[in-house]
């Protein structure tokens, strides 16, 4: 059974609301390492990536994308750590922190596979598309830009972390759980021909059908799946401690089914778990849900 390497990214530079930098600690506090070991996994906690203070990160900032330079440097280090984990035969579990970190984690996994001529599939499970660029973002928050960068759009430095502009192909990506998109993201989904499954699709067709199709897309011509899971995909009534809560999300059991189905594929090569905000949480409830979802993604079964 593949070992797991925990990588913490205590970053909130990509968000306007503070607090998600404490997410890695909150998830670790739930004994996630011990629970993974109880599944038979060997777990190494590689500690946290260094993230600069906002005051230092503000130097050299780019208009339209706050702290972009500093975030790109953090993401480059995340990419290096993810690639090193995969080269060592371990499965990276990246704990965030805001979702901007995925511009690094997925780039690192993509670069690892690209070295042998293979491609990476991505399941982006999120209430948001994260498909803005510095030119289209209304907030300037970089956590709304990582997927666009991974597809080769926006800032050249961030979109080239994998070594070439664009770490992944649009045809290998499926977005699941969307319910809060701005007009530019809606346009980009159509323009870039992305497979996007909104909450309406989940309501009408059910999680099983949607996930079967999403998994088929992410595995069709790839060597593995990276799961990028934003906790705000879950309804805030169940998971209140998230960076950008949006009503009307997935239930606890729907999210578990999605993770269980991904585990069943045997093709998950790594995972992000992002946007846990302990400041907004209730008795660390959201972090505990995050732990349970991680365990499902790594093979925990009811029976």
Secondary structure, 3 states (H helix, E strand, C coil): CCEEEEEEECCCCCCCCCCHHHHHHHHHCCCHHHHHHHCCCCEEEEEECCCCCHHHHCCCCECCECCHHHHHHHHHHHHHHHHHHHHCCEEEEEEECCHHHHHHHHHHHHHHHHCCCCCCEEEEECCCCCCCCCCCCCCCCHHHCHHHHHCCCCCHHHHCCCCCCCCCCHHHEEEEEECCCCHHHHHHHHHCCCEEEEHHHHHHHCHHHHHHHHHHHHHCCCCCEEEEEEHHHECCCCCCCECCCCCCCECHHHHHHHHHHHHHHCCEEEEEEECECHHHCCCCHHHHHHHHHHHHHCCCCCC
